[in-house]
Amino acid sequence: MGHFPLVRFVHRIVQHSRVAQIVVLVGVWGLGDLATHVLNLPVPGAIVGLALMLLLLGTGLLRPSSVQGGARLLIGEMLLFFVPAVLAVLDHVDWLGSLGMKLFATVLLGTLFVMLGTALAVDLSYRWWVRHAVR
Amino acid sequence: MRLISRIAGGCVMLFVDGLFFDVFWVMVTLVAYFAARFLYRRYPRWWLSPLLIAPLLVLGLALATHVGYGAYFHATHWLMLALGPATVAFALPIYEHRAVIRRHWPVLAIGVVVGSSIAMGSAWGLATVFGLSDALRLSLLPRSMSMPFALIVADDIGGIPDLTAVFVVVTAVIGVAMGEILLKWLPLTSSLARGSLFGMGAHGAGVAKATEIGGEEGSIAGLVMILSGVANVLAAPLVVFLLR
């Protein structure tokens, strides 16, 4: 494909500009969203887009270096994109009292259980794997 | 101070439905975000996390000017559109660390399944024990996932995504602090366990923390976060079925 001047031109832009890389990511997301709607898939468009992107990378149609910078930027600045949703607390002044304490305790204890359980399960299964799979 | 807030509030009220109002709150959000990031770079303490400070800065101004959530969200909600392409961007870490997945997939799968089950089970159980309403309980279920996945799952299972967003942020801030403490106490021998502790327990912020501990921990944390997010979105219909 590298013989066509237009493909090479686009390729060069995408290699050097993170904005162009984000355009590629937005395009793949759009395709995923379209596929979800047209094919009536039970999976959200963003997830179909993620799968599509993996396919593009796996088949070599798209080089990792063509989206790397843009992908890092989007993931790194993700907080900016969800600040609007977090401001939902504005409507919940009632959380300042005992309800807020209960919610906090739920999140605190829940996170403790998740971390303990996940770390121990992974560590134990990894030790088992090391003992049995590797000689 | 009260006078200033009343004048500011008055100015803002003049433009409540106008373009000025929308642009103003988008600017506020941007400035708060970059200020919080700058602050954290200078003073990297867990309680100064931009996750906490950026929303708090916006919150302070919104309270001072008597702007409700509906109006604020209406002005800034389109920022959230970027979460879609950000989800697609998660394909890159998966692709880059495909060798790790191929080598450790059984262990990673155990971590994802055990972690996700505990996350949802504990939220359900604790919310029931504390007598929280159904809407809150459902919104609490996806709180251990990375934001884009959590919002999708919250919507799928009948929770309120905006409330989930709040719980996701609180989880991340608490999780980073708790993870550091747990790491000192737990006899974890593998970077796999250290990484999945942070990736499963504190998603995005946890991945950043795990990266500080070690490169391998960071990539494991990122993988566990993304894989559990995808797994949970795909398993959401099952969760809906179990909740019936």
Interface residues (C-beta under 8 A of the other chain):
Chain A: I22 L25 V26 V28 W29 G32 D33 P42 V43 P44 G45 A46 I47 G49 L50 A51 L52 M53 L54 L57 G58 P64 V67 Q68 G70 A71 R72 L74 I75 M78 L79 L80 F81 F82 V83 P84 A85 V86 L87 A88 V89 L90 D91 H92 L99 K102 L103 F104 A105 T106 V107 L108 L109 G110 T111 L112 F113 V114 M115 L116 G117 T118 A119 L120 A121 V122 D123 S125 Y126 R127 W129
Chain B: T29 L30 A32 Y33 P50 L51 A54 P55 V58 L59 A62 L63 V67 G68 Y69 G70 Y72 F73 T76 H77 L79 M80 L81 A82 L83 G84 P85 A86 T87 V88 A89 F90 A91 L92 P93 I94 Y95 E96 H104 P106 V107 L108 I110 G111 V114 G115 I118 A119 S122 A123 L126 A127 F130 G131 L132 L136 L140 R143 S144 M147 P148 L151 I152 I160 P161 D162 L163 A165 V166 F167 V169 V170 T171 I174 G175 M178 G179 L182 L186 L188 T189 S190 L192 A193 R194 S196 L197 M200 G201 A202 G204 V224 V230 V233 L234 P237
